[in-house]
């Protein structure tokens, strides 16, 4: 059996192609395994992220409610401060002015009594 040169070249080319396919099959299979692992990791991450997002949403909602309460408290404190300021002005106007007059009058009386009780110097008594 003699083979022609063309048939021998075809057989060599076929064997080389089969070796090439085998050599490329190993990295392709490993790449497929890597892609499977990546898919599993992404699924796991997604499953872990969903409850976390629900917790974050609940936390933001609770924080928003608390900030509304703090805003109401700050508004009430502002109103109380304004009322206290108005009350202070009213007390100063209604009690302050008459009190100043009474104090000025009592000071004048004390000064007059003190000057009246002092002996006059520079006069000789006979």
PyMOL commands that set and color helices and strands:
alter all, ss='L'
color gray80, all
select helices_A, chain A and resi 5-117
alter helices_A, ss='H'
color red, helices_A
deselect
rebuild
show_as cartoon
